[in-house]
Amino acid sequence: MLRVQSDELRDKRRQRAEEAALKIPVLLIFPLAFCIFPAMFVVLLGPAAIRIFRDLSGAL
């Protein structure tokens, strides 16, 4: 009887862990979208934007 109960509890714990693991990507979308991506765009596109503004201001 105790073995059956321990197997059931182990299965329930494993199912809860799998459900929590499936929720993680959804929870990570918001920090990525609002914190990491804007900073990455500034780092990657910032120098290009500065060069474009310099080139356009020099052409006028």
C-alpha positions as a Markdown table, in Angstrom:
| # | Residue | x | y | z |
|---|---|---|---|---|
| 1 | Met | 0.0 | 0.0 | 0.0 |
| 2 | Leu | 2.8 | 2.4 | 0.9 |
| 3 | Arg | 4.6 | 1.7 | -2.4 |
| 4 | Val | 1.5 | 2.4 | -4.4 |
| 5 | Gln | 1.0 | 5.7 | -2.6 |
| 6 | Ser | 4.6 | 6.7 | -3.0 |
| 7 | Asp | 4.4 | 5.9 | -6.7 |
| 8 | Glu | 1.3 | 8.1 | -7.0 |
| 9 | Leu | 2.8 | 11.0 | -5.1 |
| 10 | Arg | 6.0 | 10.7 | -7.3 |
| 11 | Asp | 3.9 | 10.8 | -10.4 |
| 12 | Lys | 1.9 | 13.8 | -9.2 |
| 13 | Arg | 5.2 | 15.7 | -8.3 |
| 14 | Arg | 6.6 | 14.9 | -11.7 |
| 15 | Gln | 3.5 | 16.1 | -13.5 |
| 16 | Arg | 3.6 | 19.4 | -11.5 |
| 17 | Ala | 7.2 | 19.9 | -12.4 |
| 18 | Glu | 6.5 | 19.3 | -16.1 |
| 19 | Glu | 3.6 | 21.8 | -16.0 |
| 20 | Ala | 5.8 | 24.4 | -14.3 |
| 21 | Ala | 8.5 | 23.8 | -17.0 |
| 22 | Leu | 5.9 | 24.4 | -19.7 |
| 23 | Lys | 5.0 | 27.7 | -18.2 |
| 24 | Ile | 8.5 | 29.1 | -18.1 |
| 25 | Pro | 8.8 | 30.3 | -21.8 |
| 26 | Val | 5.6 | 32.3 | -21.4 |
| 27 | Leu | 6.9 | 33.9 | -18.3 |
| 28 | Leu | 10.2 | 34.8 | -20.0 |
| 29 | Ile | 8.6 | 36.6 | -22.9 |
| 30 | Phe | 7.9 | 39.8 | -20.9 |
| 31 | Pro | 11.4 | 40.4 | -19.4 |
| 32 | Leu | 12.9 | 39.6 | -22.8 |
| 33 | Ala | 10.6 | 42.0 | -24.7 |
| 34 | Phe | 10.8 | 44.9 | -22.3 |
| 35 | Cys | 14.3 | 44.7 | -20.9 |
| 36 | Ile | 16.7 | 42.7 | -23.0 |
| 37 | Phe | 15.6 | 43.4 | -26.6 |
| 38 | Pro | 15.5 | 47.3 | -26.2 |
| 39 | Ala | 19.0 | 47.3 | -24.7 |
| 40 | Met | 20.3 | 45.0 | -27.5 |
| 41 | Phe | 18.8 | 47.2 | -30.2 |
| 42 | Val | 20.5 | 50.3 | -28.7 |
| 43 | Val | 23.8 | 48.5 | -28.6 |
| 44 | Leu | 23.5 | 47.1 | -32.1 |
| 45 | Leu | 21.7 | 49.9 | -33.9 |
| 46 | Gly | 23.1 | 52.9 | -31.9 |
| 47 | Pro | 26.4 | 53.1 | -33.8 |
| 48 | Ala | 24.7 | 52.8 | -37.2 |
| 49 | Ala | 22.2 | 55.5 | -36.3 |
| 50 | Ile | 25.0 | 57.8 | -35.2 |
| 51 | Arg | 26.8 | 57.2 | -38.5 |
| 52 | Ile | 23.6 | 57.8 | -40.5 |
| 53 | Phe | 22.9 | 61.1 | -38.7 |
| 54 | Arg | 26.5 | 62.2 | -39.3 |
| 55 | Asp | 26.4 | 61.4 | -43.0 |
| 56 | Leu | 23.0 | 63.1 | -43.5 |
| 57 | Ser | 24.0 | 66.2 | -41.6 |
| 58 | Gly | 27.3 | 66.5 | -43.5 |
| 59 | Ala | 25.4 | 66.2 | -46.9 |
| 60 | Leu | 23.2 | 69.2 | -46.1 |
